[in-house]
Structure formats: C-alpha cells, structure tokens
Amino acid sequence: CIRDRYGPSVHSKSITSMIENVIVSLGDPKHHEVILLLKESQNLLIKLFPLEDNYAFSIDELCAENVKFFVASFNKKIIGCGAISIKPDYGEIKSMFVDKSMRGNGVAQKILDQINLEAKKEKLKVLRLETGLKLEAAVRIYIRNGFSFCNCFGEYVENKTSIFMEKSI
C-alpha cells in the first residue's frame, strides 16, 4: 500500500533559526541561480524516472501567465523553488525543489506554505500535484500538509512511477 510506504511521518528535526531567515517570494524562472536549481532537479528526475514519465515544466512554461513561481532565498542565495499553475478548476503544484545542501530544514514547507496562500488568494478549491514514487520525502511533506492520493488528472497518463495527490483548500 502506498500509504504504508510514506506515512504517517513526523518531522523530527527541529527547525533552526536558519529557517527564520529564509525568504520566499515571487521569482524569475530565467534567473541564473534558478536555472541551475532547475537543471539539478531535471538531472535527478532523469536519473530516477523514464523520460516519458517526466512532467516537469520547462522554463517557458514556468513563465506563463497562469503560473506563479516562487523562490526561497537564504543569505541572498536561491536555495529552493516551487510554482502553482492556476487551472480553471484547481491549482497544480509544479517544480518544487530544494538545494540538496538545504534539505531537512523546513525550506520546502515554507515554499509550500506560500503556494497554499496563493491558492487561497486565487480562491481555488483544490490543489493537485504529480510526483514520483521514488521521491519519498516529497510524498511525506505532502501527506503532512493534508494531501491524499487521487487518480491522475488533467493531461497526465497513468504510469508506474507517478503518484497523484490533492487536497481541498
């Protein structure tokens, strides 16, 4: 059972004062630091999943009118990113990624909190996402934030490496 594999999980690390200094704000997907971060994310996805199961947005897609792209910064360095693609009936989380050296410190949670705020601001009723079976830490944070497993949605095709999740807002 997928649920048994990923949860429940409790975030056991204490959040240090470092996380208080992480700033999440709207960002530019074409910024050189973001491009490096997105390349790192792409390299990981290519390593873990077949190309046909890789649904990551391109930089141009992250610049679309209906997408709000956020960056997390620490000491003026971009250390994470995430986006919400606003659809007619829901919002979709895209491109969530945190620099390997900064994982486990609450950065992803801060980005996800900002995406949730944006979804509420846009008066969306549902947030959805697709992530990979092998991205266990990602699945755990989504479960902790009230997401549950669902069927594939939108233009996705059912496959053996993806998990689909959603939560009501």
Disulfide bonds with the S-S distance in Angstrom:
none
